[in-house]
Amino acid sequence: MSSAVIASECKRRRTFAIISHPDAGKSTMTEALALHTRMISEAGAVHGKGGRRATVSDWMEMEKARGISISSTALQLRYAATGDPDDFPHVINLVDTPGHSDFSEDTYRVLTAVDAAVMMIDAAKGLEPQTLKLFQVCRHRGIPVITVINKWDRPGQAPLELIDEITERIGLIPTPLYIPVGIAGDFRGLLDRRTGDYIRFTRTAGGAKIAPEETMTADAAAAREGDAWTAALEESELLAELGQDHDQEMFLAGQTSPMLFTSAMLNFGVRQLLDSIIEYAPEPKGRKAIDNVEREVTDPFSAVVFKVQAGMDTSHRDRLAFMRIVSGEFERGMVVTHAQTGKPFATKYAQAVFGRDRSTVDTAYPGDVVGLVNAMALAPGDTLFIDPKVQYPPIPSFAPEHFSALRVTTADKYKQFRKAIDQLDAEGVVQVLRNDVRGDASPVLAAVGPMQFEVVTARMKAEFNVDTVIEPLGYSLARRTDEQSADELARQRGVEVFTRSDGAVLALFSDKWRLQFIEKEFADLTLEPLVAAAD
Ligand code: GDP
């Protein structure tokens, strides 16, 4: 495949994730984006909330029971600014971050697969805890962020208040691309700050269709909207005086964030969001390998596995590994090499998944997400390539904050239990810790979010038919230590020492006061912080 073709495929691709606190409107916006584009394929499970769309994922009972999606979705959308569905100069990969209120390592892994993030904020609520955490992860990984103030059709804060809050609390300077005309709760349209025009929206019944829009000159807008237009104009001028206009370099450097105002429910501002993603979000780029050499997008095929998912669907009890293509062209059937083992990996079963229906992916390019079926050997962070060899840096494992003992309750299932725990460990579902005192039969699980534990017990039952119970332990933080320090630490009250399956020696502490006390008392012990969730 010629590198010119790959370069042009990259040029028209954008790969991003929507990040938000639950209920800010991520699912509604995902549907709105799908409505404004043409869906090509969907890799992963789709979930529906609020009855607007049927739930097509039946991955796990737990998922159904809680009305949440633990599984990640990668939607591929075709989009043309002209609105002509047969003309699709752009391909958009929307990678879904887990939509539950819990925080897990999955979220971080998904964010390693995207080039930009859209941060959705509820106009009435402003910044919420999850928004802050997710934003810090984006900053940590250098992911540029587009900010969307959603639910503008409902009463909320003033635009300048929201802008101040974001600037002050996360140190990111919003540069609105559009200013809403009409206060929150009276969403009439948008002032396009680049053209100075007014885009007026018309509601459709239930927001089920693309909202018709009409573009007017500033004079016509002033005549029609009166004070609402004047207010928007003044806000725009004030922001210009403050220097809060879009600057592509500052956006890519993570200093500023283009901002939009939307109503995902009414489909207002959705086209503007799509256009902004196309215009400003970066196209797929090459990546640095562990030897520090950059693999360019036009180099031979390479990809990173960022998520492994099992038993998504009862009619397809298998394991899917999702990879993001970094370089080259992917053709189904080609045999690639698994960098971690050096073994060949056949890609005959490359698929895009739409609930129960799976479609085959024949070709894919950098930025695309492809699901590989029955990829038993693959784990998150692994590299696949076509010669020459490349291996990308591993996805860091984050500092766990929740610790539980896992115990099997059916005595004769010990062998399956061990097999299951090794499998879940390899997939990166949780971190598995062991020590001699507890023995192999009751490992300790360490997680970033407690829902990871529920996933373990549910999968133990569903896939291995092993009943287990989770017993929360009274530890809340971990430090990396070494063999020399381990004995002294193990003697301390409120401390326990473990070996993680990757060989790391970890000391768990009941709380930070206990840790501080021991650090003071035994200054020569090795106690290093792990990579924190949002360093
Ligand atoms: P998620 O948890 O971020 O995926 O949020 P959802 O998309 O499920 O939305 C949460 C709730 O807010 C649902 O009841 C939606 O109908 C509602 N919602 C989402 N977007 C809007 C919006 O733009 N305006 C209004 N009024 N409601 C919205």
Boltz pocket constraint, residues with backbone or C-beta under 6 A from the ligand:
constraints:
  - pocket:
      binder: B
      contacts: [[A, 20], [A, 21], [A, 22], [A, 23], [A, 24], [A, 25], [A, 26], [A, 27], [A, 28], [A, 29], [A, 49], [A, 50], [A, 99], [A, 150], [A, 151], [A, 152], [A, 153], [A, 154], [A, 262], [A, 263], [A, 264], [A, 265], [A, 266]]
      max_distance: 6.0
